[in-house]
Amino acid sequence: QVQLVESGGGLVQPGGSLRLSCAASGSGFSIYTMNWYRQAPGKQRELVASISSGGRTNYVGSVKGRFTISRDNAKNTMYLQMNSLKPEDTAVYYCNAGRISSGIPYDYWGQGTQVTVSS
């Protein structure tokens, strides 16, 4: 079982930066693939960035070059550094941990943190 708590959201002007954190409690953080999702009003939830247990990263095209995902396994924490923010980045951002063990999927979510980009 993994519990996830996001923090770091808020209101920022276009072009600004925010750093989201996802603190995990429970066992086995380092073996999970960690993901950031976001959901804007009236839109489907989308995968923004992923980082594997080995540190491999992937990003959706709209954030490449602006967002950086990272993890600190010693602190059981994942981060999303968001630079050059745009109004279209406004959404609730969710932390997700996932893995498959013996064919059984394990999938955990945080409660979300609001990011609003507006002047």
Rosetta blueprint (number, residue, H / E / L):
1 Q L
2 V E
3 Q E
4 L E
5 V E
6 E E
7 S E
8 G L
9 G L
10 G E
11 L E
12 V E
13 Q L
14 P L
15 G L
16 G L
17 S L
18 L E
19 R E
20 L E
21 S E
22 C E
23 A E
24 A E
25 S E
26 G E
27 S L
28 G L
29 F H
30 S H
31 I H
32 Y L
33 T E
34 M E
35 N E
36 W E
37 Y E
38 R E
39 Q E
40 A L
41 P L
42 G L
43 K L
44 Q L
45 R L
46 E E
47 L E
48 V E
49 A E
50 S E
51 I E
52 S L
53 S L
54 G L
55 G L
56 R L
57 T E
58 N E
59 Y E
60 V L
61 G H
62 S H
63 V H
64 K L
65 G L
66 R L
67 F E
68 T E
69 I E
70 S E
71 R E
72 D E
73 N L
74 A L
75 K L
76 N L
77 T E
78 M E
79 Y E
80 L E
81 Q E
82 M E
83 N L
84 S L
85 L L
86 K L
87 P H
88 E H
89 D H
90 T L
91 A E
92 V E
93 Y E
94 Y E
95 C E
96 N E
97 A E
98 G E
99 R E
100 I E
101 S E
102 S L
103 G L
104 I E
105 P E
106 Y E
107 D E
108 Y E
109 W E
110 G L
111 Q L
112 G L
113 T E
114 Q E
115 V E
116 T E
117 V E
118 S L
119 S L
